[in-house]
Amino acid sequence: MAILMHKLFRKNIWLLLVSSQVIYGQHNDYPIQPVAFTQVHLKDNFWTPKMKVNAEVTIPYTLNQCKITGRIDNFYRASGNCRQIK
């Protein structure tokens, strides 16, 4: 059983590596190349204000509503970690 699991694991890792090269690999004949999201910086008058509102208003408000309504507690329950529930 362990040998079969090891073979399946190796096969899945190989497929993962091959598929990631196909999806994320560099294609020299294509004018647009992928970059890491940490290399992306928006400095314009359209997206930057929207991202600021999301970071400063929308996300904190939504997270607070999730806490107030017990949605966060449901994640603790689902994980089996009930000590965090009020």
CYANA upper distance limits for C-alpha pairs under 8 A (distance plus 0.5 A):
  1 MET  CA      5 MET  CA      6.73
  2 ALA  CA      6 HIS  CA      6.56
  3 ILE  CA      7 LYS  CA      6.69
  4 LEU  CA      8 LEU  CA      6.69
  5 MET  CA      9 PHE  CA      6.50
  6 HIS  CA     10 ARG  CA      6.65
  7 LYS  CA     11 LYS  CA      6.60
  8 LEU  CA     12 ASN  CA      6.56
  9 PHE  CA     13 ILE  CA      6.62
 10 ARG  CA     14 TRP  CA      6.65
 11 LYS  CA     15 LEU  CA      6.72
 12 ASN  CA     16 LEU  CA      6.55
 13 ILE  CA     17 LEU  CA      6.68
 14 TRP  CA     18 VAL  CA      6.67
 15 LEU  CA     19 SER  CA      6.43
 16 LEU  CA     20 SER  CA      6.49
 17 LEU  CA     21 GLN  CA      6.84
 18 VAL  CA     22 VAL  CA      6.94
 19 SER  CA     23 ILE  CA      6.66
 20 SER  CA     24 TYR  CA      6.08
 20 SER  CA     25 GLY  CA      7.58
 21 GLN  CA     25 GLY  CA      4.99
 24 TYR  CA     34 PRO  CA      7.53
 26 GLN  CA     33 GLN  CA      7.07
 26 GLN  CA     34 PRO  CA      7.91
 27 HIS  CA     33 GLN  CA      7.70
 35 VAL  CA     39 GLN  CA      7.14
 35 VAL  CA     40 VAL  CA      8.18
 36 ALA  CA     40 VAL  CA      7.74
 42 LEU  CA     47 TRP  CA      7.55
 42 LEU  CA     48 THR  CA      6.77
 43 LYS  CA     47 TRP  CA      8.37
 43 LYS  CA     48 THR  CA      6.70
 44 ASP  CA     48 THR  CA      6.37
 45 ASN  CA     49 PRO  CA      7.21
 46 PHE  CA     50 LYS  CA      7.56
 47 TRP  CA     51 MET  CA      6.57
 48 THR  CA     52 LYS  CA      6.68
 49 PRO  CA     53 VAL  CA      6.77
 50 LYS  CA     54 ASN  CA      6.75
 51 MET  CA     55 ALA  CA      6.62
 52 LYS  CA     56 GLU  CA      6.47
 53 VAL  CA     57 VAL  CA      5.85
 53 VAL  CA     58 THR  CA      6.95
 54 ASN  CA     58 THR  CA      5.11
 54 ASN  CA     59 ILE  CA      6.19
 55 ALA  CA     59 ILE  CA      6.27
 55 ALA  CA     60 PRO  CA      7.88
 56 GLU  CA     60 PRO  CA      7.20
 57 VAL  CA     61 TYR  CA      6.51
 58 THR  CA     62 THR  CA      6.54
 59 ILE  CA     63 LEU  CA      6.53
 60 PRO  CA     64 ASN  CA      6.58
 61 TYR  CA     65 GLN  CA      6.74
 62 THR  CA     66 CYS  CA      6.73
 63 LEU  CA     67 LYS  CA      6.85
 64 ASN  CA     68 ILE  CA      6.63
 65 GLN  CA     69 THR  CA      6.52
 66 CYS  CA     70 GLY  CA      6.59
 66 CYS  CA     71 ARG  CA      5.43
 66 CYS  CA     72 ILE  CA      6.36
 67 LYS  CA     71 ARG  CA      6.62
 67 LYS  CA     72 ILE  CA      5.97
 67 LYS  CA     73 ASP  CA      7.92
 70 GLY  CA     74 ASN  CA      6.99
 71 ARG  CA     75 PHE  CA      7.40
 72 ILE  CA     76 TYR  CA      7.26
 73 ASP  CA     77 ARG  CA      6.71
 73 ASP  CA     82 CYS  CA      8.45
 73 ASP  CA     84 GLN  CA      7.89
 73 ASP  CA     85 ILE  CA      6.02
 73 ASP  CA     86 LYS  CA      8.49
 74 ASN  CA     78 ALA  CA      6.56
 75 PHE  CA     79 SER  CA      6.69
 76 TYR  CA     80 GLY  CA      6.71
 76 TYR  CA     81 ASN  CA      5.51
 76 TYR  CA     82 CYS  CA      6.25
 76 TYR  CA     84 GLN  CA      7.36
 76 TYR  CA     85 ILE  CA      7.60
 77 ARG  CA     81 ASN  CA      6.36
 77 ARG  CA     82 CYS  CA      5.98
 77 ARG  CA     85 ILE  CA      8.49
